[in-house]
């Protein structure tokens, strides 16, 4: 190296002296440039004034104005041996200083820094950036690596011609080579974890290569639940009658949590959350007042990450169902009633109601299948002797509900008529007797005493008894009929 091209002095008569890695005070350090030893020359160098713990030995010439310094590689240096084995360039930094022959000598206020690099004429293997220790990306994601940015090669022809390979990554990591220097890494779905000691290799145009070991880290990402199936199938209109029930359900998958213990199931009906309903299933049972269109929704969310959720929606068409009248009852006549022929039979129904509150309730009476009235009550006459079926039909105009009772009509017999005559005569006789007794007990006055005396019978004469009424003989058969009728 000719240092005269590096240092100069405006005093033309001054002689310059050079010091390699000098120990004199330096005002400023300045990088001048890079010199390259074009080939390896493994020889022992001569002893110099300064000892360098480097791969280079420097032979310093202090001939005035020559400034020539000879640089040789120290074959015994561990660094030189390592560089040779690894086929890597050897670089060292050396400082140069200069002073003149003045008294006292004046030093240059700049120290020059030179980087000495030794390369092989047969090429140098690529070099990996040592800071590359781990390739990291998120679960269910991927990363593309440009290996040109994490390697280098001193050989100019190898700068854009290096090739790369990636060693085994295990069953969970997939590597895709996109082009010469770009590689895409991704993990199988929902997997996260660490793969250690993956070997990367870089090869140059000389066939020289360098390997580098890294770890691949797939970071856990909390996944949202995934909807599997719904019952009924989501998106289809479902018809349901009032008063009946429908089971709804959702089945989800979650790779991070237990689907029953780690998820919240929230159900809503027409926008109102049903706080009492939990779990993946819900039974909807509309009342008879809920005919129309209704919306049911279930929101399934991660208990620890509520924003990670999935939902299902159903449209339920509740169809109106007509309910029959209620409170139907025949008050009169009662079931099994025995009625005498000629008697008026009162037909009476309890007041019925329409539970739908939509229609008026109508009544209809039938005797032995023949219509006789259409009112709630009715007086029925002229039933013949024998069994009869009284039927009440109550209708709301859509549904008719019948109810029936059986009665028996018996005819009036001759014995019954005679008995009634006897009863009437006995009643008349009783009235006469009461009247006579009343006259006999009335108080007497003076003018009447004579009359009373005349009416009194003489002593010793018997009182004449009033003749008794003769009993009417009734046939025994009529008596038996009478007893049956009375029963």
C-alpha positions as semicolon CSV with decimal commas, in nm:
position;residue;x (nm);y (nm);z (nm)
1;X;0,000;0,000;0,000
2;X;0,139;0,341;-0,094
3;X;0,058;0,573;0,191
4;X;0,189;0,877;0,003
5;X;-0,139;0,864;-0,181
6;X;-0,316;0,889;0,148
7;X;-0,116;1,148;0,337
8;X;0,042;1,474;0,220
9;X;0,216;1,783;0,361
10;X;0,205;2,141;0,232
11;X;0,564;2,183;0,346
12;X;0,737;2,037;0,048
13;X;1,070;1,990;0,226
14;X;0,923;1,792;0,514
15;X;0,994;1,427;0,539
16;X;0,698;1,212;0,647
17;X;0,714;0,913;0,875
18;X;0,434;0,660;0,905
19;X;0,310;0,460;1,200
20;X;0,080;0,167;1,175
21;X;-0,175;0,153;1,456
22;X;0,026;0,427;1,624
23;X;-0,013;0,503;1,991
24;X;0,023;0,880;1,962
25;X;-0,284;1,095;2,038
26;X;-0,524;1,123;1,746
27;X;-0,756;1,412;1,691
28;X;-1,009;1,239;1,472
29;X;-1,060;0,902;1,316
30;X;-1,146;0,897;0,954
31;X;-1,227;0,603;0,725
32;X;-1,038;0,633;0,403
33;X;-1,133;0,323;0,209
34;X;-1,078;-0,046;0,157
35;X;-0,780;-0,230;0,021
36;X;-0,818;-0,586;-0,099
37;X;-0,552;-0,853;-0,098
38;X;-0,624;-1,029;-0,424
39;X;-0,515;-1,372;-0,318
40;X;-0,422;-1,583;-0,023
41;X;-0,047;-1,595;0,050
42;X;0,012;-1,813;0,354
43;X;0,367;-1,724;0,460
44;X;0,523;-1,615;0,781
45;X;0,581;-1,241;0,779
46;X;0,872;-1,047;0,919
47;X;0,858;-0,893;1,263
48;X;0,720;-0,543;1,269
49;X;0,720;-0,259;1,520
50;X;0,356;-0,310;1,628
51;X;0,215;-0,650;1,710
52;X;-0,139;-0,712;1,585
53;X;-0,361;-0,981;1,729
54;X;-0,510;-1,010;1,386
55;X;-0,511;-1,233;1,087
56;X;-0,280;-0,989;0,911
57;X;0,086;-0,906;0,971
58;X;0,213;-0,573;0,839
59;X;0,568;-0,511;0,710
60;X;0,634;-0,141;0,761
61;X;0,886;0,054;0,555
62;X;0,997;0,384;0,705
63;X;1,194;0,497;0,404
64;X;1,134;0,863;0,367
65;X;0,853;0,952;0,130
66;X;0,803;0,597;0,011
67;X;0,513;0,515;0,243
68;X;0,517;0,154;0,125
69;X;0,366;-0,103;0,365
70;X;0,363;-0,472;0,280
71;X;0,061;-0,674;0,402
72;X;0,075;-1,049;0,441
73;X;-0,159;-1,305;0,597
74;X;-0,042;-1,474;0,913
75;X;-0,083;-1,843;0,833
76;X;-0,057;-1,932;1,201
77;X;-0,346;-1,706;1,298
78;X;-0,657;-1,890;1,418
79;X;-0,870;-1,642;1,228
80;X;-0,690;-1,715;0,904
81;X;-0,733;-2,088;0,956
82;X;-1,102;-2,051;1,032
83;X;-1,159;-1,828;0,730
84;X;-0,984;-2,081;0,511
85;X;-1,186;-2,373;0,642
86;X;-1,517;-2,190;0,610
87;X;-1,414;-2,030;0,282
88;X;-1,519;-1,696;0,420
89;X;-1,348;-1,361;0,359
90;X;-1,115;-1,231;0,630
91;X;-1,158;-0,869;0,729
92;X;-0,952;-0,658;0,969
93;X;-0,943;-0,289;1,045
94;X;-0,603;-0,109;1,065
95;X;-0,528;0,248;1,167
96;X;-0,251;0,455;1,002
97;X;-0,092;0,778;1,129
98;X;0,180;1,011;0,988
99;X;0,418;1,275;1,129
100;X;0,687;1,500;0,982
101;X;1,053;1,561;1,068
102;X;0,999;1,885;1,246
103;X;1,123;1,957;1,597
104;X;0,909;1,872;1,762
105;X;0,741;1,660;1,493
106;X;0,392;1,751;1,389
107;X;0,133;1,481;1,359
108;X;-0,146;1,464;1,107
109;X;-0,472;1,555;1,273
110;X;-0,646;1,260;1,105
111;X;-0,596;0,895;1,159
112;X;-0,686;0,689;0,854
113;X;-0,883;0,368;0,899
114;X;-0,835;0,102;0,637
115;X;-1,028;-0,221;0,617
116;X;-0,813;-0,505;0,490
117;X;-1,005;-0,794;0,334
118;X;-0,865;-1,119;0,205
119;X;-1,073;-1,328;-0,036
120;X;-1,015;-1,657;-0,214
121;X;-0,958;-1,654;-0,588
122;X;-1,180;-1,965;-0,605
123;X;-1,479;-1,786;-0,455
124;X;-1,614;-1,738;-0,104
125;X;-1,913;-1,916;0,048
126;X;-2,225;-1,713;0,124
127;X;-2,282;-1,576;0,471
128;X;-2,605;-1,579;0,676
129;X;-2,709;-1,288;0,893
130;X;-2,651;-1,407;1,248
131;X;-2,946;-1,208;1,382
132;X;-3,180;-1,444;1,198
133;X;-3,263;-1,692;1,473
134;X;-3,639;-1,738;1,440
135;X;-3,906;-1,722;1,171
136;X;-4,235;-1,616;1,332
137;X;-4,591;-1,590;1,203
138;X;-4,945;-1,622;1,338
139;X;-5,164;-1,930;1,350
140;X;-5,381;-1,968;1,038
141;X;-5,153;-1,721;0,862
142;X;-4,827;-1,736;0,667
143;X;-4,500;-1,553;0,604
144;X;-4,285;-1,518;0,293
145;X;-3,909;-1,494;0,343
146;X;-3,666;-1,328;0,100
147;X;-3,341;-1,509;0,178
148;X;-3,136;-1,263;-0,029
149;X;-3,199;-1,007;0,246
150;X;-3,057;-1,227;0,522
151;X;-2,751;-1,356;0,334
152;X;-2,449;-1,198;0,169
153;X;-2,161;-1,301;-0,056
154;X;-1,845;-1,105;-0,127
155;X;-1,821;-1,255;-0,470
156;X;-1,985;-1,003;-0,705
157;X;-2,121;-1,268;-0,938
158;X;-2,303;-1,439;-0,651
159;X;-2,499;-1,136;-0,531
160;X;-2,817;-1,232;-0,720
161;X;-2,744;-1,591;-0,808
162;X;-2,748;-1,768;-0,473
163;X;-2,989;-2,056;-0,434
164;X;-3,157;-2,179;-0,117
165;X;-3,309;-2,486;0,040
166;X;-3,507;-2,542;0,361
167;X;-3,461;-2,857;0,566
168;X;-3,723;-3,071;0,736
169;X;-3,991;-2,875;0,925
170;X;-4,204;-3,156;1,065
171;X;-4,568;-3,248;0,999
172;X;-4,719;-2,915;1,104
173;X;-4,524;-2,672;0,885
174;X;-4,544;-2,647;0,507
175;X;-4,281;-2,465;0,298
176;X;-4,343;-2,354;-0,059
177;X;-4,064;-2,228;-0,287
178;X;-4,202;-1,934;-0,481
179;X;-3,889;-1,849;-0,680
180;X;-3,510;-1,855;-0,637
181;X;-3,497;-1,658;-0,315
182;X;-3,858;-1,640;-0,188
183;X;-4,004;-1,912;0,035
184;X;-4,353;-1,920;0,189
185;X;-4,410;-2,077;0,534
186;X;-4,746;-2,170;0,685
187;X;-4,883;-2,412;0,941
188;X;-5,171;-2,653;0,917
189;X;-5,506;-2,498;1,020
190;X;-5,550;-2,412;1,388
191;X;-5,203;-2,536;1,481
192;X;-4,960;-2,328;1,683
193;X;-4,629;-2,408;1,847
194;X;-4,252;-2,417;1,798
195;X;-4,043;-2,617;1,551
196;X;-3,676;-2,612;1,647
197;X;-3,356;-2,645;1,448
198;X;-3,473;-2,602;1,091
199;X;-3,168;-2,594;0,862
200;X;-3,145;-2,329;0,591
201;X;-2,883;-2,357;0,318
202;X;-2,741;-2,098;0,078
203;X;-2,528;-2,204;-0,222
204;X;-2,338;-1,973;-0,459
205;X;-2,233;-2,014;-0,822
206;X;-1,904;-2,178;-0,719
207;X;-2,102;-2,451;-0,544
208;X;-1,991;-2,314;-0,210
209;X;-2,261;-2,322;0,054
210;X;-2,331;-2,214;0,407
211;X;-2,596;-2,358;0,641
212;X;-2,786;-2,175;0,911
213;X;-3,019;-2,308;1,182
214;X;-3,339;-2,129;1,284
215;X;-3,656;-2,201;1,483
216;X;-4,006;-2,159;1,338
217;X;-4,257;-2,010;1,581
218;X;-4,631;-2,018;1,506
219;X;-4,806;-1,781;1,746
220;X;-5,138;-1,883;1,894
221;X;-5,435;-1,681;1,771
222;X;-5,773;-1,720;1,939
223;X;-6,018;-1,845;1,677
224;X;-6,385;-1,762;1,655
225;X;-6,638;-2,046;1,680
226;X;-6,730;-2,209;1,349
227;X;-7,093;-2,291;1,270
228;X;-7,140;-2,655;1,181
229;X;-7,513;-2,731;1,152
230;X;-7,845;-2,577;1,258
231;X;-8,185;-2,729;1,331
232;X;-8,404;-2,643;1,145
233;X;-8,183;-2,552;0,851
234;X;-8,104;-2,182;0,872
235;X;-8,252;-1,964;0,599
236;X;-8,572;-2,161;0,544
237;X;-8,914;-2,034;0,655
238;X;-9,061;-2,261;0,922
239;X;-9,437;-2,291;0,979
240;X;-9,566;-2,364;1,328
241;X;-9,920;-2,384;1,466
242;X;-10,022;-2,190;1,773
243;X;-10,002;-2,398;2,086
244;X;-9,743;-2,641;1,944
245;X;-9,368;-2,643;2,000
246;X;-9,055;-2,636;1,784
247;X;-8,703;-2,740;1,884
248;X;-8,419;-2,521;1,754
249;X;-8,048;-2,591;1,790
250;X;-7,701;-2,503;1,669
251;X;-7,382;-2,709;1,656
252;X;-7,050;-2,527;1,647
253;X;-6,681;-2,613;1,656
254;X;-6,406;-2,428;1,838
255;X;-6,046;-2,545;1,831
256;X;-5,954;-2,334;2,134
257;X;-6,223;-2,412;2,393
258;X;-6,479;-2,672;2,493
259;X;-6,796;-2,592;2,297
260;X;-7,014;-2,644;2,606
261;X;-6,794;-2,500;2,881
262;X;-6,608;-2,223;2,699
263;X;-6,886;-2,074;2,486
264;X;-7,192;-1,864;2,570
265;X;-7,519;-1,930;2,386
266;X;-7,758;-1,631;2,383
267;X;-8,105;-1,668;2,231
268;X;-8,340;-1,385;2,132
269;X;-8,704;-1,374;2,024
270;X;-8,809;-1,075;1,814
271;X;-8,505;-0,881;1,936
272;X;-8,551;-0,955;2,307
273;X;-8,282;-1,164;2,471
274;X;-8,413;-1,468;2,656
275;X;-8,196;-1,466;2,967
276;X;-8,344;-1,789;3,100
277;X;-8,242;-1,990;2,793
278;X;-7,886;-2,124;2,788
279;X;-7,709;-2,387;2,585
280;X;-7,717;-2,483;2,218
281;X;-8,087;-2,582;2,214
282;X;-8,412;-2,387;2,258
283;X;-8,776;-2,499;2,249
284;X;-9,014;-2,236;2,113
285;X;-9,382;-2,277;2,202
286;X;-9,599;-1,985;2,091
287;X;-9,922;-1,915;2,276
288;X;-10,261;-1,887;2,104
289;X;-10,214;-1,511;2,087
290;X;-9,886;-1,515;1,890
291;X;-9,997;-1,580;1,533
292;X;-9,771;-1,401;1,284
293;X;-9,403;-1,380;1,183
294;X;-9,135;-1,411;1,451
295;X;-8,754;-1,389;1,438
296;X;-8,535;-1,616;1,649
297;X;-8,159;-1,569;1,678
298;X;-7,878;-1,743;1,864
299;X;-7,539;-1,578;1,921
300;X;-7,253;-1,811;2,015
301;X;-6,947;-1,631;2,152
302;X;-6,617;-1,718;2,314
303;X;-6,659;-1,657;2,687
304;X;-6,318;-1,490;2,716
305;X;-6,329;-1,315;2,378
306;X;-6,692;-1,202;2,321
307;X;-6,604;-1,041;1,990
308;X;-6,523;-1,385;1,854
309;X;-6,872;-1,514;1,778
310;X;-7,100;-1,675;1,525
311;X;-7,479;-1,653;1,491
312;X;-7,776;-1,830;1,335
313;X;-8,117;-1,684;1,243
314;X;-8,458;-1,835;1,178
315;X;-8,792;-1,692;1,059
316;X;-9,089;-1,867;1,222
317;X;-9,437;-1,829;1,072
318;X;-9,685;-1,902;1,351
319;X;-10,018;-2,002;1,197
320;X;-10,344;-1,913;1,368
321;X;-10,530;-2,211;1,517
322;X;-10,904;-2,179;1,597
323;X;-10,996;-2,311;1,940
324;X;-11,344;-2,454;2,001
325;X;-11,590;-2,287;2,238
326;X;-11,546;-2,363;2,607
327;X;-11,781;-2,391;2,903
328;X;-12,031;-2,612;2,720
329;X;-12,279;-2,773;2,959
330;X;-12,649;-2,878;2,960
331;X;-12,785;-2,739;3,286
332;X;-13,137;-2,875;3,232
333;X;-13,262;-3,140;3,192
334;X;-13,016;-3,348;3,384
335;X;-12,884;-3,676;3,250
336;X;-13,124;-3,969;3,308
337;X;-13,418;-3,743;3,405
338;X;-13,771;-3,902;3,412
339;X;-14,039;-3,661;3,299
340;X;-14,417;-3,707;3,305
341;X;-14,592;-3,682;2,979
342;X;-14,742;-3,340;2,923
343;X;-14,488;-3,166;3,143
344;X;-14,296;-2,868;2,999
345;X;-13,925;-2,950;2,973
346;X;-13,690;-2,655;3,017
347;X;-13,383;-2,676;2,798
348;X;-13,105;-2,464;2,952
349;X;-12,737;-2,435;2,853
350;X;-12,455;-2,279;3,052
351;X;-12,304;-1,966;2,900
352;X;-12,024;-2,072;2,663
353;X;-11,727;-1,861;2,546
354;X;-11,486;-1,838;2,250
355;X;-11,125;-1,854;2,382
356;X;-11,003;-1,680;2,064
357;X;-11,238;-1,386;2,130
358;X;-11,299;-1,367;1,759
359;X;-11,650;-1,501;1,705
360;X;-11,996;-1,502;1,866
361;X;-12,103;-1,828;2,025
362;X;-12,422;-1,982;1,882
363;X;-12,650;-2,243;2,044
364;X;-12,866;-2,512;1,881
365;X;-13,096;-2,770;2,045
366;X;-13,195;-3,100;1,894
367;X;-13,432;-3,367;2,016
368;X;-13,363;-3,707;1,871
369;X;-13,168;-3,538;1,591
370;X;-13,439;-3,288;1,501
371;X;-13,367;-2,918;1,553
372;X;-13,605;-2,751;1,797
373;X;-13,439;-2,422;1,901
374;X;-13,134;-2,198;1,856
375;X;-13,134;-2,008;2,185
376;X;-12,951;-2,062;2,512
377;X;-13,279;-2,161;2,686
378;X;-13,601;-2,306;2,550
379;X;-13,925;-2,458;2,692
380;X;-13,997;-2,786;2,521
381;X;-14,350;-2,933;2,513
382;X;-14,529;-3,233;2,365
383;X;-14,269;-3,501;2,421
384;X;-14,414;-3,843;2,366
385;X;-14,380;-4,130;2,605
386;X;-14,047;-4,308;2,582
387;X;-13,670;-4,237;2,577
388;X;-13,534;-3,922;2,412
389;X;-13,190;-3,774;2,342
390;X;-13,149;-3,404;2,403
391;X;-12,845;-3,259;2,216
392;X;-12,689;-2,915;2,263
393;X;-12,458;-2,787;1,986
394;X;-12,240;-2,482;2,054
395;X;-12,051;-2,326;1,762
396;X;-11,814;-2,032;1,704
397;X;-11,887;-2,044;1,332
398;X;-11,585;-2,263;1,263
399;X;-11,604;-2,546;1,513
400;X;-11,920;-2,705;1,656
401;X;-11,905;-2,890;1,987
402;X;-12,201;-3,115;2,078
403;X;-12,316;-3,242;2,419
404;X;-12,611;-3,478;2,485
405;X;-12,822;-3,616;2,770
406;X;-13,080;-3,895;2,768
407;X;-13,421;-3,855;2,936
408;X;-13,738;-4,067;2,965
409;X;-14,099;-3,949;2,932
410;X;-14,369;-4,156;3,107
411;X;-14,744;-4,135;3,041
412;X;-15,003;-4,050;3,321
413;X;-15,209;-4,375;3,428
414;X;-15,587;-4,425;3,540
415;X;-15,478;-4,511;3,892
416;X;-15,292;-4,187;3,906
417;X;-15,608;-4,000;3,800
418;X;-15,823;-4,176;4,064
419;X;-15,566;-4,112;4,328
420;X;-15,566;-3,746;4,236
421;X;-15,952;-3,739;4,273
422;X;-15,924;-3,905;4,614
423;X;-15,670;-3,654;4,719
424;X;-15,895;-3,369;4,609
425;X;-16,202;-3,514;4,794
426;X;-15,999;-3,572;5,106
427;X;-15,885;-3,213;5,095
428;X;-16,247;-3,090;5,068
429;X;-16,359;-3,311;5,357
430;X;-16,076;-3,184;5,570
431;X;-16,182;-2,828;5,503
432;X;-16,547;-2,908;5,608
433;X;-16,439;-3,074;5,931
434;X;-16,220;-2,781;6,023
435;X;-16,511;-2,544;5,961
436;X;-16,749;-2,746;6,182
437;X;-16,503;-2,762;6,467
438;X;-16,453;-2,391;6,441
439;X;-16,832;-2,327;6,479
440;X;-16,857;-2,564;6,769
441;X;-16,590;-2,387;6,961
442;X;-16,732;-2,039;6,912
443;X;-16,843;-1,871;7,254
444;X;-17,223;-1,870;7,333
445;X;-17,443;-1,563;7,427
446;X;-17,762;-1,552;7,656
447;X;-18,024;-1,549;7,380
448;X;-17,874;-1,850;7,243
449;X;-17,877;-2,059;7,556
450;X;-18,222;-2,195;7,482
451;X;-18,124;-2,295;7,143
452;X;-17,823;-2,462;7,284
453;X;-18,029;-2,643;7,538
454;X;-18,261;-2,768;7,277
455;X;-17,977;-2,900;7,082
456;X;-17,833;-3,090;7,378
457;X;-17,940;-3,452;7,388
458;X;-18,130;-3,601;7,681
459;X;-17,939;-3,783;7,941
460;X;-17,914;-4,150;7,888
461;X;-17,985;-4,130;7,520
462;X;-17,709;-4,244;7,290
463;X;-17,565;-4,001;7,041
464;X;-17,626;-4,096;6,686
465;X;-17,299;-4,145;6,497
466;X;-17,243;-3,997;6,158
467;X;-17,229;-4,265;5,897
468;X;-16,869;-4,332;5,771
469;X;-16,781;-4,293;5,405
470;X;-16,744;-4,614;5,223
471;X;-16,398;-4,698;5,087
472;X;-16,358;-4,705;4,713
473;X;-16,211;-5,027;4,590
474;X;-15,908;-4,970;4,361
475;X;-15,772;-5,250;4,152
476;X;-15,437;-5,378;4,272
477;X;-15,282;-5,331;3,927
478;X;-15,359;-4,960;3,934
479;X;-15,210;-4,935;4,278
480;X;-14,890;-5,092;4,153
481;X;-14,876;-4,846;3,858
482;X;-14,936;-4,566;4,100
483;X;-14,646;-4,678;4,317
484;X;-14,421;-4,697;4,014
485;X;-14,523;-4,346;3,905
486;X;-14,465;-4,208;4,253
487;X;-14,127;-4,372;4,256
